[in-house]
Every structure is written in structure tokens, then in C-alpha cells.
């Protein structure tokens, strides 16, 4: 790692996302409050993101709802599938 170029580091870490913090579930909404993150821009007082979610079998679908700045005008959705 100490000798890796910027392009090599981006290739290795670019697709990696990591956060740690707290979450709250209410109905079909989950609100996440990051405390530590790979992306320092999402760490701060009052920062949160709320998603609606649906769990069907091994598939979890999440859709952005709002963050500390208000509702998302163009929310995106993604799916996570459990693989064993």
C-alpha cells in the first residue's frame, strides 16, 4: 500500500464503502446515522439518511427517502441479495 499509485489505490478502494454508526427502524423505514465513514463528508452532527425498505426472501430492497437536507428529489433504489 505504501508504494501504490493514486490510480492503484482508487482501483482497489473505489468500489468499497464502509460506515459505522447507529440505526433506527420504524415501520418500513430505516434511518442510519453514521459515526465513522470512509467518506468524511457524511460524518457530522445531525447527519442521517432514511431509506424505505422491503425484505423478500434473501433480497433487501432500499430506496432513498430523505437526509438532513430534506427529501431526495430523485431517489435511487438498490438491492442486496444474501449469498451463502
C-alpha positions as CSV (number, residue, x, y, z in Angstrom):
1,X,0.0,0.0,0.0
2,X,2.8,2.4,0.8
3,X,4.1,2.3,-2.8
4,X,0.7,2.2,-4.6
5,X,-0.1,5.0,-7.0
6,X,-3.2,7.1,-6.7
7,X,-4.8,5.1,-9.6
8,X,-3.9,1.8,-8.0
9,X,-5.5,2.9,-4.7
10,X,-8.7,4.1,-6.5
11,X,-8.9,0.8,-8.3
12,X,-8.6,-1.2,-5.1
13,X,-10.7,1.0,-2.8
14,X,-13.1,2.8,-5.2
15,X,-15.9,0.3,-5.1
16,X,-15.5,-0.3,-1.3
17,X,-18.0,1.5,1.0
18,X,-17.7,1.4,4.8
19,X,-19.6,3.2,7.6
20,X,-20.3,2.5,11.3
21,X,-22.9,4.2,13.4
22,X,-26.5,3.7,14.7
23,X,-29.8,3.0,13.0
24,X,-33.5,3.1,13.9
25,X,-36.3,1.1,12.3
26,X,-39.9,2.4,12.2
27,X,-42.4,0.6,10.0
28,X,-40.8,0.2,6.6
29,X,-38.2,2.9,7.2
30,X,-34.7,2.7,8.4
31,X,-32.7,5.8,9.4
32,X,-28.9,5.5,9.5
33,X,-26.7,7.9,11.4
34,X,-23.0,7.4,10.5
35,X,-20.4,8.0,13.2
36,X,-17.3,6.8,11.2
37,X,-17.2,6.5,7.4
38,X,-14.7,6.0,4.5
39,X,-16.3,9.3,3.2
40,X,-15.6,12.1,5.8
41,X,-18.4,14.2,4.2
42,X,-21.1,12.0,5.7
43,X,-19.7,12.3,9.3
44,X,-21.0,15.2,11.3
45,X,-23.6,16.3,13.8
46,X,-27.1,15.8,12.6
47,X,-26.2,13.8,9.5
48,X,-28.6,11.0,8.6
49,X,-30.2,9.2,5.7
50,X,-33.6,7.5,5.7
51,X,-34.5,4.6,3.3
52,X,-37.7,2.7,2.8
53,X,-37.0,-1.0,2.7
54,X,-38.6,-4.2,1.7
55,X,-37.3,-7.7,2.5
56,X,-38.4,-10.5,0.3
57,X,-36.7,-13.9,0.9
58,X,-33.0,-13.2,0.5
59,X,-33.4,-9.9,-1.2
60,X,-33.4,-6.5,0.6
61,X,-34.5,-3.5,-1.5
62,X,-33.7,0.0,-0.3
63,X,-34.9,3.4,-1.7
64,X,-33.7,6.8,-0.5
65,X,-36.3,8.9,1.2
66,X,-34.6,11.9,2.9
67,X,-31.5,13.1,4.7
68,X,-30.7,16.1,6.9
69,X,-31.3,18.4,3.9
70,X,-34.8,17.1,3.2
71,X,-36.5,14.7,0.8
72,X,-34.5,13.4,-2.2
73,X,-35.9,14.9,-5.4
74,X,-34.6,11.9,-7.5
75,X,-34.2,9.0,-5.1
76,X,-32.3,5.9,-6.2
77,X,-33.0,2.3,-5.2
78,X,-30.7,-0.6,-4.8
79,X,-30.9,-4.3,-3.9
80,X,-28.7,-6.5,-1.7
81,X,-29.0,-10.3,-2.2
82,X,-27.8,-12.7,0.5
83,X,-25.4,-15.3,-0.9
84,X,-24.3,-18.3,1.1
